[in-house]
Amino acid sequence: MVVIVMGVTGAGKTTVGRALANALGWEFHDADELHSEESRRKMRCGIALDDVDRAPWLNAIRKLIQGMLTEGRSGVVACSALKQSYRDEIVVDPNLVKVVYLKGSKDVIAQRLRGRTGHFMNPDLLQSQIDTLEEPRDAIVVDILGAPEAIVREIRSRLGI
């Protein structure tokens, strides 16, 4: 099984995703690491990515997930996956790939971003991510206000793992 932990920047995808993977003894991948250097440069400069920019990134995520499933490896992938079309591309098998949406208010997420350092994503892009976000129709929705450990327990309970 592969669990995609999705949401806008600052929602806690990496923190929760890594904690979930550790709790399960599964591998963890941060999809941010699959962005091209050009896309990272754009985001550092506050330039929102478009679908053309995201296409090779989504293809790399799809290949990663497909490879994990083919090789029988379970894992967690932290990935914004903002649009339904993106999720349709990377959920290669709905029976084996589950989506968890970390949902929170703009104010809470903006506050988190103000305290974050060392990440290439410009906090000014939060609104563009919110504008792009198409809330998932087939996902486990989890509120981001809880502690990461509590969020992980909720995810595990709702997934039955």
Salt bridges, closest charged atoms under 4 A:
GLU27 OE2 - HIS29 NE2 2.58
GLU27 OE1 - ARG73 NE 2.71
ASP32 OD2 - HIS119 NE2 3.09
GLU37 OE2 - ARG44 NH2 2.70
GLU38 OE2 - ARG41 NH2 2.75
ASP51 OD2 - LYS83 NZ 3.13
ASP53 OD1 - LYS42 NZ 2.92
GLU71 OE1 - ARG73 NH1 2.18
GLU135 OE1 - LYS103 NZ 3.24
GLU154 OE2 - ARG158 NH1 3.09
